[in-house]
Amino acid sequence: MSSSVELPRWPQLSDDDVEAAVAALRANRLVGLGNPVVEQFESALAESQAVEHAVAVSTGTAAVHLALHALDVGPGDEVIVPAHTFIGSASPIAYLGARPVFADVTPDTHCLDPDSVKSLITERTKAIVVVHINGVAADMASLSAIATDAGVPLVEDMAQALGTSIGGRPVGGFGDLACVSLFEQKVITSGGEGGAVLTNNPGYAERVRRLRSHGEGPIADRPGLIWAYEVGYNYRLTAVQAAVGLSQHGRLGEMVEARRRNAAYLSERLADVEGLELPVEPEGTVHAFWKYVVRAVPAGGRPTAAEIAATLRSRGVPVLLRYPFPLHKQPAFAEHQSVSLPVAERLSQELLALPSHPALTERHLDHVAAEVRKAFTG
């Protein structure tokens, strides 16, 4: 193993983040309706994403679950979702008794392919989950047009895309609802786990707020009392988590800029490596670069992506195949294994995520680039 450079891990919590958590603990208002720290975080998130409502929840997967529940997804329904994504984009469909319908992705952005989506819409289609994978913006213009024509709502899974924008507008406001993840490795974190549902629809926002806390809400003519309007979940975000999220959110812009700067630095140093395809940034969009994902173009005599990843790991560069098992090929969704999604299946064996997070300095990035170059050229 190479010992010349040790790469720092992500996340990196600041003293301000820690102090915010301590202050929330000392305030001794940790959960509950109307928690002021949670509401401050929700307001900051809604403002930065240019939406009317943000509802903080316990995880990004919970956000997807609640967004689909708010759309009344249930047994007999179908929800279209990309095969090339994290399982949390699809498992909530099954939670609700609905059927995930896996779609293919585009070879350049690795986001949902509009043509694939269009071919899969049926009278049972209840929603479309669009994932802004790795921080790159999906083709929302085409996907929105398809959804509108079909009368089907769009849910943006922006777990990896805080800081991503299209035409100057942050993602999160293009669909009917959007889902944020605040898991520890994401663009910002709320202290390990956390999430939020975004929407411009007040009805959806009210229902998600109710569902996140056992379906309970106030009784109109009984001040101070609540009851359960429907069966909900325990998906609340605590004040401590919200305090960390709020502190991190204050640095969202600078952290995204650092990711973009590191991505540009890597691209400059890897541009001439034969057989290496660099990430794209569609015209008119801003890529948040939560992951810097490259493609090892297969050719006779070249090492495979798996071989390159193994070589890099042996040299101290933490690299893995990016989503090496498409969702429709995993045991959890065994009934879909006969489905053919050629792009997602091909990319699963060709994509690598290189270290590029904000804690990396130019020295670290030079090391990564040099080792990648060696691994590709032999």
FIGUSE-95949 format. One record per residue: x, y, z of N, C-alpha, C in turn; residue in one letter. Coordinates in steps of 0.1 Angstrom, whole numbers, plus 5000, padded with zeros to 4 digits. Example, Ala and Ser with C-alpha at 12.3 -4.5 7.8 and 13.67 -1.06 7.14 Angstrom:
BEGIN
n_c1|n_c2|n_c3|ca_c1|ca_c2|ca_c3|c_c1|c_c2|c_c3|code
5132|4943|5078|5123|4955|5078|5132|4967|5078|a
5128|4978|5071|5137|4989|5071|5129|5000|5079|s
This chain:
BEGIN
n_c1|n_c2|n_c3|ca_c1|ca_c2|ca_c3|c_c1|c_c2|c_c3|code
5008|4988|5000|5000|5000|5000|5009|5012|5000|m
5005|5022|4992|5012|5035|4992|5010|5042|5005|s
5021|5047|5011|5020|5054|5024|5023|5069|5022|s
5025|5074|5010|5030|5087|5008|5019|5098|5012|s
5007|5095|5010|4996|5104|5013|4984|5097|5019|v
4980|5102|5030|4968|5097|5037|4956|5106|5035|e
4946|5101|5029|4934|5110|5026|4925|5111|5038|l
4921|5124|5041|4911|5126|5052|4898|5120|5048|p
4890|5117|5058|4876|5112|5055|4866|5123|5056|r
4854|5120|5051|4843|5129|5051|4832|5123|5059|w
4824|5130|5067|4824|5145|5068|4834|5150|5078|p
4835|5164|5078|4844|5171|5087|4835|5181|5095|q
4832|5178|5107|4824|5186|5115|4832|5197|5121|l
4827|5210|5121|4834|5221|5126|4831|5223|5141|s
4838|5232|5147|4835|5236|5161|4821|5242|5162|d
4817|5250|5152|4804|5256|5152|4793|5245|5152|d
4795|5234|5144|4786|5223|5144|4784|5217|5157|d
4795|5214|5164|4795|5208|5177|4789|5217|5187|v
4792|5230|5187|4786|5239|5196|4771|5241|5194|e
4767|5240|5182|4752|5241|5179|4745|5229|5185|a
4751|5217|5184|4745|5205|5190|4744|5206|5205|a
4755|5211|5211|4755|5213|5226|4745|5223|5230|v
4744|5234|5223|4734|5244|5226|4719|5238|5226|a
4717|5230|5216|4704|5223|5214|4701|5214|5226|a
4711|5207|5230|4710|5198|5242|4707|5206|5254|l
4714|5216|5256|4712|5224|5268|4699|5231|5269|r
4693|5234|5257|4680|5241|5257|4669|5231|5262|a
4672|5218|5261|4663|5208|5267|4649|5208|5260|n
4649|5211|5247|4637|5210|5239|4641|5201|5227|r
4640|5188|5228|4647|5180|5219|4638|5175|5207|l
4625|5173|5210|4616|5169|5199|4602|5176|5202|v
4593|5173|5194|4579|5179|5196|4575|5188|5186|g
4562|5190|5185|4556|5200|5175|4560|5214|5179|l
4564|5221|5168|4567|5235|5170|4581|5237|5176|g
4590|5227|5175|4604|5229|5180|4610|5240|5172|n
4615|5250|5179|4621|5262|5172|4633|5260|5164|p
4642|5251|5168|4654|5248|5160|4650|5240|5148|v
4641|5231|5149|4637|5223|5137|4631|5233|5127|v
4622|5242|5132|4615|5252|5123|4625|5261|5116|e
4636|5265|5124|4646|5274|5118|4653|5267|5106|q
4656|5254|5109|4663|5246|5098|4654|5245|5086|f
4641|5242|5088|4632|5240|5077|4631|5253|5069|e
4630|5264|5076|4629|5277|5069|4642|5280|5061|s
4653|5277|5066|4666|5280|5059|4666|5271|5047|a
4662|5258|5048|4663|5249|5037|4653|5252|5026|l
4641|5256|5030|4631|5260|5020|4636|5273|5012|a
4642|5282|5019|4646|5294|5013|4657|5292|5003|e
4667|5283|5007|4679|5281|4998|4675|5273|4986|s
4664|5264|4987|4660|5256|4976|4648|5263|4968|q
4644|5275|4972|4634|5283|4965|4621|5275|4964|a
4617|5269|4976|4604|5263|4977|4596|5269|4988|v
4583|5266|4989|4575|5272|4999|4576|5264|5012|e
4578|5251|5012|4577|5243|5024|4589|5233|5024|h
4595|5232|5036|4604|5221|5039|4600|5214|5052|a
4599|5201|5052|4595|5194|5063|4607|5184|5067|v
4613|5187|5079|4624|5179|5083|4620|5165|5088|a
4627|5155|5084|4624|5141|5088|4637|5134|5091|v
4635|5121|5095|4646|5114|5102|4657|5109|5092|s
4653|5106|5079|4663|5101|5070|4659|5105|5056|t
4668|5104|5046|4664|5106|5032|4654|5095|5027|g
4656|5083|5032|4646|5072|5028|4632|5075|5033|t
4632|5080|5046|4619|5084|5052|4612|5095|5043|a
4621|5104|5038|4615|5115|5029|4609|5110|5017|a
4615|5100|5011|4609|5094|4999|4596|5086|5002|v
4596|5079|5014|4585|5072|5018|4573|5082|5021|h
4576|5093|5028|4565|5102|5031|4560|5109|5018|l
4569|5113|5009|4565|5119|4997|4555|5110|4989|a
4559|5098|4988|4550|5088|4980|4537|5086|4988|l
4538|5085|5001|4525|5083|5009|4516|5095|5007|h
4522|5108|5007|4514|5120|5005|4507|5120|4991|a
4513|5112|4982|4506|5111|4968|4497|5099|4968|l
4494|5093|4979|4485|5081|4980|4489|5069|4972|d
4502|5067|4971|4507|5055|4965|4504|5043|4973|v
4499|5033|4967|4495|5021|4975|4494|5008|4967|g
4488|4998|4972|4488|4985|4965|4481|4986|4952|p
4487|4980|4942|4481|4980|4928|4488|4991|4920|g
4495|5001|4926|4501|5012|4919|4515|5008|4914|d
4519|5015|4904|4533|5014|4899|4540|5027|4901|e
4553|5027|4904|4561|5039|4905|4574|5036|4897|v
4576|5045|4888|4588|5044|4879|4600|5050|4887|i
4612|5043|4887|4623|5047|4894|4636|5042|4886|v
4647|5049|4886|4659|5044|4879|4664|5031|4886|p
4670|5023|4878|4677|5011|4883|4691|5014|4888|a
4697|5025|4883|4710|5029|4887|4709|5040|4898|h
4707|5036|4910|4706|5045|4922|4707|5037|4935|t
4707|5044|4946|4707|5037|4959|4693|5031|4962|f
4693|5020|4969|4680|5013|4971|4670|5022|4978|i
4674|5032|4986|4665|5040|4993|4656|5048|4984|g
4659|5049|4971|4650|5055|4961|4638|5046|4958|s
4640|5033|4959|4630|5023|4955|4623|5016|4966|a
4630|5013|4977|4624|5005|4988|4611|5011|4993|s
4610|5025|4995|4597|5030|5000|4585|5027|4991|p
4588|5024|4978|4576|5020|4969|4571|5007|4974|i
4580|4998|4978|4576|4985|4983|4569|4986|4997|a
4574|4996|5005|4568|4998|5018|4553|5000|5017|y
4550|5007|5007|4536|5011|5005|4527|5001|4998|l
4534|4990|4995|4526|4979|4988|4525|4981|4973|g
4532|4991|4968|4532|4994|4953|4543|4986|4946|a
4544|4987|4933|4554|4980|4925|4564|4989|4919|r
4576|4988|4922|4586|4996|4915|4588|4991|4901|p
4588|5001|4891|4591|4998|4877|4604|5004|4874|v
4614|4996|4871|4628|5001|4869|4630|5006|4855|f
4635|5018|4854|4638|5024|4841|4653|5025|4839|a
4657|5027|4827|4671|5028|4823|4675|5043|4825|d
4688|5045|4824|4694|5058|4826|4702|5062|4813|v
4706|5075|4813|4713|5080|4801|4728|5076|4803|t
4735|5074|4792|4749|5070|4793|4758|5082|4797|p
4754|5094|4796|4763|5105|4799|4761|5110|4813|d
4748|5113|4817|4746|5118|4831|4743|5107|4841|t
4739|5096|4836|4735|5084|4845|4722|5087|4852|h
4715|5097|4848|4702|5100|4854|4691|5093|4846|c
4679|5094|4851|4667|5088|4844|4666|5091|4830|l
4664|5081|4821|4663|5083|4807|4648|5086|4803|d
4645|5098|4798|4631|5101|4795|4625|5092|4785|p
4632|5087|4775|4626|5077|4766|4622|5064|4773|d
4631|5060|4782|4628|5047|4790|4615|5050|4798|s
4614|5061|4805|4603|5064|4813|4590|5064|4805|v
4591|5071|4794|4579|5072|4785|4574|5058|4781|k
4583|5049|4779|4579|5036|4774|4573|5027|4785|s
4574|5032|4798|4570|5024|4809|4557|5029|4816|l
4552|5040|4811|4540|5046|4818|4528|5037|4814|i
4520|5034|4824|4508|5026|4821|4497|5033|4829|t
4485|5028|4828|4473|5033|4836|4475|5031|4851|e
4485|5023|4855|4488|5020|4869|4498|5030|4875|r
4505|5037|4866|4516|5046|4870|4511|5057|4880|t
4516|5057|4892|4511|5066|4902|4521|5078|4904|k
4534|5075|4901|4544|5086|4903|4557|5082|4896|a
4565|5091|4894|4579|5089|4888|4589|5095|4898|i
4599|5087|4902|4609|5092|4911|4621|5095|4902|v
4626|5108|4902|4637|5112|4894|4649|5115|4904|v
4660|5108|4901|4672|5109|4910|4682|5118|4903|v
4686|5129|4910|4697|5137|4905|4710|5130|4910|h
4714|5120|4903|4725|5111|4907|4738|5118|4908|i
4746|5116|4919|4759|5121|4921|4760|5136|4922|n
4749|5143|4921|4748|5158|4921|4746|5164|4907|g
4745|5155|4897|4742|5161|4883|4727|5162|4881|v
4723|5172|4874|4708|5174|4873|4703|5165|4862|a
4691|5159|4865|4684|5151|4855|4677|5160|4845|a
4673|5155|4834|4666|5162|4823|4652|5165|4828|d
4650|5176|4836|4637|5178|4842|4627|5184|4832|m
4632|5191|4821|4623|5196|4811|4616|5184|4804|a
4624|5175|4800|4618|5163|4793|4609|5155|4802|s
4614|5152|4814|4607|5144|4823|4594|5150|4828|l
4595|5163|4830|4583|5171|4834|4572|5170|4823|s
4577|5172|4811|4567|5172|4800|4560|5158|4799|a
4568|5147|4800|4563|5134|4800|4553|5132|4811|i
4556|5136|4823|4548|5135|4835|4535|5142|4833|a
4536|5155|4828|4524|5163|4826|4515|5157|4816|t
4520|5152|4805|4512|5145|4795|4505|5133|4800|d
4511|5126|4809|4505|5114|4815|4497|5117|4827|a
4497|5129|4833|4490|5132|4845|4496|5125|4857|g
4509|5124|4857|4516|5116|4868|4525|5126|4876|v
4525|5126|4889|4533|5135|4896|4548|5130|4896|p
4557|5140|4898|4571|5138|4898|4576|5140|4912|l
4585|5131|4917|4592|5132|4930|4606|5133|4927|v
4613|5144|4931|4627|5146|4929|4634|5140|4941|e
4643|5130|4938|4652|5125|4948|4665|5132|4947|d
4666|5142|4956|4678|5151|4955|4687|5148|4967|m
4687|5135|4971|4696|5131|4982|4711|5135|4980|a
4715|5135|4967|4729|5137|4964|4731|5150|4957|q
4721|5159|4958|4721|5171|4949|4718|5184|4956|a
4720|5186|4969|4720|5199|4974|4731|5207|4968|l
4728|5219|4962|4737|5227|4955|4736|5226|4940|g
4728|5216|4935|4726|5214|4921|4715|5224|4916|t
4717|5229|4904|4707|5238|4899|4705|5236|4884|s
4693|5241|4879|4690|5241|4865|4685|5254|4861|i
4692|5261|4851|4688|5274|4847|4688|5284|4858|g
4697|5283|4868|4698|5292|4879|4688|5288|4891|g
4679|5278|4889|4670|5274|4899|4675|5262|4906|r
4675|5262|4919|4679|5250|4926|4670|5238|4923|p
4675|5226|4922|4666|5214|4921|4658|5213|4934|v
4647|5207|4933|4638|5205|4944|4625|5212|4942|g
4624|5221|4933|4612|5228|4930|4606|5225|4916|g
4612|5215|4909|4607|5212|4896|4596|5201|4896|f
4597|5193|4906|4586|5182|4908|4575|5186|4917|g
4567|5177|4920|4556|5180|4930|4561|5179|4944|d
4570|5170|4946|4577|5170|4959|4592|5166|4957|l
4600|5169|4966|4614|5166|4965|4619|5160|4979|a
4630|5152|4978|4635|5145|4990|4649|5148|4992|c
4653|5152|5004|4667|5156|5007|4672|5145|5017|v
4685|5142|5016|4691|5133|5026|4702|5141|5033|s
4703|5139|5046|4713|5146|5054|4722|5135|5061|l
4724|5124|5054|4732|5113|5059|4747|5118|5060|f
4755|5112|5068|4768|5117|5072|4777|5120|5060|e
4776|5113|5049|4785|5115|5038|4779|5124|5028|q
4767|5129|5029|4761|5138|5019|4768|5152|5019|k
4763|5160|5010|4768|5174|5008|4769|5181|5022|v
4758|5181|5029|4758|5185|5043|4751|5174|5051|i
4753|5174|5064|4747|5164|5073|4741|5170|5085|t
4731|5164|5091|4725|5168|5103|4731|5159|5115|s
4743|5155|5114|4749|5147|5124|4748|5132|5123|g
4747|5127|5111|4747|5113|5108|4736|5108|5100|g
4724|5112|5104|4711|5109|5097|4703|5121|5096|e
4693|5121|5087|4684|5132|5086|4679|5133|5072|g
4668|5141|5070|4663|5143|5057|4652|5154|5057|g
4646|5156|5046|4636|5166|5045|4628|5164|5032|a
4615|5168|5033|4606|5167|5021|4604|5182|5017|v
4605|5185|5004|4603|5199|4999|4591|5199|4990|l
4583|5210|4990|4572|5211|4981|4567|5225|4981|t
4560|5229|4970|4553|5241|4969|4538|5239|4971|n
4534|5227|4974|4520|5224|4976|4517|5224|4991|n
4509|5233|4996|4506|5233|5011|4499|5221|5016|p
4491|5215|5007|4484|5203|5011|4494|5191|5014|g
4503|5190|5004|4513|5179|5006|4522|5182|5019|y
4525|5194|5020|4534|5198|5032|4527|5195|5045|a
4514|5198|5046|4506|5195|5058|4505|5180|5061|e
4503|5173|5050|4502|5158|5052|4515|5152|5056|r
4526|5156|5050|4539|5151|5054|4542|5154|5068|v
4539|5166|5073|4541|5170|5087|4534|5161|5096|r
4521|5158|5092|4513|5149|5101|4518|5135|5100|r
4522|5130|5088|4526|5116|5087|4539|5113|5094|l
4548|5123|5095|4561|5121|5101|4560|5119|5116|r
4548|5123|5122|4546|5122|5137|4533|5114|5140|s
4533|5102|5135|4522|5092|5139|4509|5096|5133|h
4508|5105|5123|4496|5109|5117|4488|5119|5126|g
4494|5124|5136|4487|5133|5146|4488|5147|5142|e
4478|5154|5146|4477|5169|5144|4467|5175|5154|g
4467|5188|5154|4458|5195|5164|4443|5193|5160|p
4435|5195|5170|4420|5194|5168|4415|5208|5168|i
4408|5212|5157|4404|5226|5155|4397|5233|5167|a
4388|5226|5173|4381|5233|5184|4385|5228|5198|d
4397|5222|5199|4402|5217|5212|4416|5222|5214|r
4418|5234|5217|4432|5239|5218|4441|5231|5228|p
4453|5228|5223|4463|5221|5231|4462|5206|5230|g
4451|5201|5223|4449|5186|5221|4452|5182|5207|l
4457|5169|5206|4459|5164|5192|4453|5150|5192|i
4451|5145|5179|4447|5132|5177|4452|5127|5164|w
4451|5114|5161|4457|5108|5149|4446|5109|5138|a
4449|5116|5128|4440|5117|5116|4441|5105|5107|y
4453|5098|5108|4455|5086|5100|4467|5079|5106|e
4470|5067|5102|4481|5060|5107|4494|5066|5101|v
4503|5070|5109|4516|5076|5103|4528|5069|5108|g
4539|5076|5109|4552|5070|5113|4559|5079|5123|y
4569|5074|5129|4578|5081|5138|4591|5085|5130|n
4589|5096|5122|4600|5100|5113|4605|5114|5116|y
4604|5118|5129|4608|5131|5133|4623|5133|5133|r
4627|5146|5130|4641|5150|5132|4642|5157|5146|l
4653|5154|5153|4654|5160|5166|4660|5174|5165|t
4659|5181|5176|4665|5195|5176|4680|5195|5175|a
4686|5184|5181|4701|5183|5180|4705|5181|5166|v
4698|5172|5159|4701|5170|5144|4699|5183|5136|q
4687|5189|5139|4684|5202|5132|4695|5212|5134|a
4700|5213|5146|4710|5223|5150|4723|5221|5142|a
4727|5208|5141|4739|5205|5133|4736|5208|5118|v
4724|5204|5113|4720|5207|5099|4720|5222|5096|g
4715|5230|5105|4714|5244|5104|4728|5250|5103|l
4737|5245|5112|4751|5250|5112|4758|5247|5099|s
4756|5234|5094|4762|5230|5082|4756|5237|5070|q
4743|5239|5070|4736|5246|5059|4742|5260|5057|h
4747|5266|5068|4753|5280|5066|4765|5280|5058|g
4771|5268|5056|4783|5266|5048|4781|5259|5035|r
4768|5257|5032|4764|5249|5020|4771|5254|5007|l
4770|5267|5005|4776|5273|4993|4791|5271|4992|g
4798|5273|5003|4812|5271|5002|4816|5257|5001|e
4808|5247|5006|4812|5233|5005|4809|5228|4991|m
4798|5233|4984|4796|5230|4970|4807|5236|4961|v
4811|5248|4964|4821|5254|4956|4834|5246|4957|e
4837|5241|4969|4849|5233|4971|4848|5220|4963|a
4837|5214|4963|4835|5202|4955|4837|5205|4940|r
4831|5216|4936|4832|5219|4922|4847|5222|4918|r
4854|5229|4927|4868|5233|4925|4876|5220|4924|r
4874|5211|4933|4881|5198|4933|4878|5190|4921|n
4866|5190|4917|4862|5183|4905|4869|5189|4892|a
4870|5202|4892|4877|5208|4880|4892|5205|4881|a
4897|5205|4893|4911|5202|4894|4915|5188|4889|y
4906|5178|4893|4908|5164|4889|4906|5163|4874|l
4896|5170|4868|4893|5169|4854|4905|5174|4846|s
4911|5185|4851|4923|5191|4844|4934|5181|4843|e
4936|5174|4854|4948|5165|4855|4945|5151|4849|r
4933|5148|4846|4929|5135|4840|4924|5136|4826|l
4924|5148|4820|4917|5149|4807|4923|5141|4796|a
4936|5138|4797|4943|5132|4786|4945|5117|4788|d
4939|5111|4799|4941|5097|4802|4932|5089|4792|v
4939|5081|4784|4932|5072|4774|4923|5062|4781|e
4911|5061|4777|4902|5051|4783|4894|5056|4795|g
4896|5068|4799|4889|5074|4811|4880|5085|4806|l
4867|5083|4809|4856|5092|4805|4852|5100|4818|e
4854|5113|4817|4852|5122|4828|4837|5126|4830|l
4833|5130|4842|4819|5134|4844|4815|5146|4835|p
4802|5147|4832|4796|5158|4824|4788|5167|4833|v
4787|5179|4828|4778|5189|4834|4769|5195|4823|e
4757|5190|4822|4748|5195|4811|4747|5210|4811|p
4746|5215|4799|4746|5230|4796|4734|5236|4804|e
4737|5247|4811|4727|5254|4818|4724|5249|4832|g
4732|5239|4836|4731|5233|4850|4744|5236|4858|t
4742|5234|4871|4753|5234|4880|4754|5220|4887|v
4765|5213|4886|4767|5200|4891|4773|5202|4905|h
4767|5196|4916|4772|5198|4929|4783|5189|4932|a
4786|5179|4924|4797|5169|4925|4797|5163|4939|f
4786|5158|4943|4786|5150|4956|4796|5138|4953|w
4795|5132|4942|4805|5122|4938|4811|5126|4924|k
4824|5124|4923|4831|5126|4911|4833|5112|4904|y
4824|5109|4894|4823|5096|4889|4828|5096|4875|v
4837|5086|4873|4844|5085|4860|4840|5071|4854|v
4842|5070|4841|4839|5057|4834|4852|5051|4828|r
4854|5039|4832|4866|5032|4825|4860|5026|4812|a
4864|5031|4801|4859|5027|4788|4865|5014|4785|v
4857|5003|4783|4863|4990|4780|4869|4989|4767|p
4880|4982|4766|4887|4980|4753|4897|4968|4756|a
4900|4961|4745|4909|4950|4746|4923|4954|4752|g
4927|4947|4762|4940|4950|4768|4940|4960|4779|g
4929|4968|4781|4928|4977|4792|4923|4970|4804|r
4927|4974|4816|4922|4969|4828|4907|4972|4830|p
4899|4964|4836|4885|4967|4838|4884|4977|4850|t
4872|4982|4851|4870|4991|4862|4872|4984|4876|a
4868|4972|4877|4870|4965|4889|4885|4963|4892|a
4893|4960|4882|4907|4959|4884|4913|4972|4887|e
4909|4983|4881|4914|4996|4884|4911|4999|4899|i
4899|4997|4903|4895|5000|4917|4903|4992|4927|a
4906|4979|4924|4914|4971|4933|4928|4977|4934|a
4934|4981|4922|4947|4986|4922|4948|4999|4930|t
4938|5008|4928|4938|5021|4936|4936|5018|4951|l
4928|5009|4955|4926|5006|4969|4939|5001|4975|r
4947|4993|4967|4959|4988|4972|4970|4999|4973|s
4967|5010|4967|4976|5021|4967|4971|5032|4977|r
4961|5029|4985|4956|5038|4995|4946|5048|4990|g
4940|5046|4978|4930|5055|4973|4917|5048|4974|v
4908|5052|4983|4895|5045|4985|4885|5047|4973|p
4885|5037|4964|4877|5038|4952|4869|5024|4951|v
4856|5026|4948|4848|5014|4945|4840|5016|4932|l
4835|5005|4927|4826|5006|4916|4814|5013|4920|l
4809|5022|4912|4797|5030|4915|4784|5022|4912|r
4777|5018|4922|4764|5010|4920|4767|4998|4911|y
4775|4989|4916|4779|4977|4908|4768|4967|4906|p
4757|4969|4913|4745|4960|4911|4733|4968|4909|f
4728|4969|4897|4715|4976|4894|4704|4971|4903|p
4695|4979|4907|4685|4975|4916|4677|4963|4911|l
4674|4963|4898|4666|4952|4893|4673|4938|4893|h
4686|4938|4896|4694|4926|4896|4697|4922|4911|k
4691|4928|4921|4694|4925|4934|4683|4916|4940|q
4686|4908|4950|4677|4898|4955|4664|4905|4961|p
4665|4917|4966|4653|4924|4971|4642|4926|4961|a
4646|4926|4948|4637|4929|4937|4638|4917|4927|f
4639|4905|4932|4641|4893|4924|4632|4892|4912|a
4619|4896|4914|4609|4894|4904|4612|4903|4891|e
4622|4912|4893|4625|4921|4881|4637|4917|4874|h
4644|4906|4878|4657|4903|4873|4657|4899|4858|q
4645|4896|4852|4645|4893|4838|4644|4906|4829|s
4642|4917|4836|4641|4930|4829|4655|4934|4823|v
4655|4939|4811|4667|4943|4804|4668|4958|4804|s
4678|4963|4811|4681|4978|4811|4696|4979|4808|l
4699|4979|4795|4713|4978|4790|4723|4989|4795|p
4718|5001|4796|4728|5012|4800|4731|5010|4815|v
4721|5009|4823|4723|5007|4838|4732|4995|4840|a
4730|4984|4833|4737|4972|4835|4752|4974|4830|e
4754|4981|4819|4767|4983|4815|4775|4992|4824|r
4768|5003|4828|4775|5013|4837|4779|5007|4850|l
4771|4997|4855|4774|4991|4868|4788|4984|4868|s
4794|4981|4856|4807|4975|4856|4818|4984|4850|q
4814|4997|4849|4824|5006|4842|4826|5019|4850|e
4818|5022|4861|4819|5035|4868|4827|5034|4881|l
4834|5044|4883|4842|5045|4895|4840|5059|4902|l
4839|5060|4915|4838|5072|4922|4851|5075|4928|a
4857|5087|4924|4870|5091|4929|4869|5100|4941|l
4878|5100|4951|4877|5110|4962|4878|5124|4957|p
4869|5133|4961|4869|5147|4957|4862|5156|4967|s
4860|5151|4979|4852|5159|4989|4860|5172|4994|h
4853|5181|5000|4860|5194|5004|4872|5193|5013|p
4873|5182|5021|4885|5181|5030|4898|5178|5022|a
4897|5175|5010|4909|5172|5002|4916|5184|4997|l
4929|5185|4999|4937|5196|4994|4942|5193|4980|t
4949|5202|4974|4955|5200|4961|4965|5189|4962|e
4972|5188|4973|4982|5177|4975|4975|5163|4974|r
4963|5162|4981|4956|5150|4981|4951|5147|4967|h
4946|5157|4960|4941|5155|4946|4952|5151|4936|l
4963|5157|4938|4975|5154|4929|4978|5139|4931|d
4977|5134|4944|4980|5120|4946|4970|5111|4940|h
4957|5115|4941|4946|5107|4935|4948|5107|4920|v
4950|5118|4914|4952|5119|4899|4964|5111|4895|a
4975|5111|4902|4987|5104|4898|4984|5089|4899|a
4977|5085|4909|4975|5070|4911|4965|5065|4901|e
4955|5073|4897|4945|5070|4887|4952|5068|4874|v
4961|5078|4871|4968|5077|4858|4977|5064|4857|r
4983|5061|4868|4991|5048|4868|4982|5036|4866|k
4971|5036|4873|4962|5025|4872|4957|5022|4858|a
4954|5033|4851|4949|5032|4837|4960|5029|4827|f
4971|5034|4830|4982|5032|4819|4991|5020|4822|t
4990|5015|4835|4998|5003|4838|5012|5006|4842|g
